[in-house]
Amino acid sequence: MTKDETIHVGMGQFTDLKVCHELGVRSVWIDRVGDPLNPDWPPHATLDDLSGLPDLLSPG
């Protein structure tokens, strides 16, 4: 699997989004509490919870 075929789903900006940004891996941020996003590590998508993840990952 390549980094272009990978998407990381996580809740931490420093532990998830920053690392994904540094590695060039797409990320989905699960922001359950409405934290302000650090603009230095923008995720591919932001969700309130995991319920929207299947639609986000489905082709089409």
C-alpha positions as CSV (number, residue, x, y, z in Angstrom):
1,M,0.0,0.0,0.0
2,T,1.3,3.5,-0.9
3,K,0.7,6.8,0.9
4,D,-1.6,7.7,-2.0
5,E,-3.8,4.7,-1.1
6,T,-3.7,5.5,2.6
7,I,-6.0,7.7,4.7
8,H,-5.5,8.1,8.4
9,V,-8.5,8.8,10.7
10,G,-7.7,10.4,14.1
11,M,-8.7,12.8,16.8
12,G,-5.4,14.5,17.7
13,Q,-4.0,17.5,15.8
14,F,-0.4,17.1,17.0
15,T,-0.4,13.2,17.1
16,D,-2.4,12.7,13.9
17,L,-2.7,15.7,11.6
18,K,0.8,17.0,12.0
19,V,2.3,13.5,11.5
20,C,0.2,12.9,8.4
21,H,1.1,16.3,7.0
22,E,4.8,15.6,7.5
23,L,4.5,12.1,5.9
24,G,2.3,13.2,3.0
25,V,-0.6,11.0,4.0
26,R,-4.2,12.1,3.7
27,S,-6.1,12.5,7.0
28,V,-9.6,12.7,8.3
29,W,-9.9,14.6,11.6
30,I,-12.7,13.5,14.0
31,D,-13.4,16.8,15.9
32,R,-16.0,15.8,18.5
33,V,-15.8,19.0,20.5
34,G,-15.3,21.8,17.9
35,D,-11.7,22.5,18.6
36,P,-10.1,25.2,16.5
37,L,-8.1,23.7,13.7
38,N,-4.4,24.5,13.3
39,P,-4.1,25.8,9.7
40,D,-0.6,24.4,9.4
41,W,-1.9,20.8,9.3
42,P,-5.2,20.9,7.3
43,P,-7.0,17.5,7.1
44,H,-8.4,16.1,3.9
45,A,-11.8,16.2,5.7
46,T,-13.3,16.9,9.1
47,L,-16.1,15.0,10.7
48,D,-18.0,15.3,14.0
49,D,-18.0,11.6,14.5
50,L,-17.3,8.3,12.7
51,S,-20.8,8.0,11.3
52,G,-19.9,10.0,8.2
53,L,-16.8,8.0,7.4
54,P,-18.4,5.3,5.2
55,D,-19.9,8.0,2.9
56,L,-16.6,9.9,2.8
57,L,-14.6,6.8,1.8
58,S,-17.0,5.4,-0.8
59,P,-16.0,5.9,-4.4
60,G,-18.2,8.2,-6.4
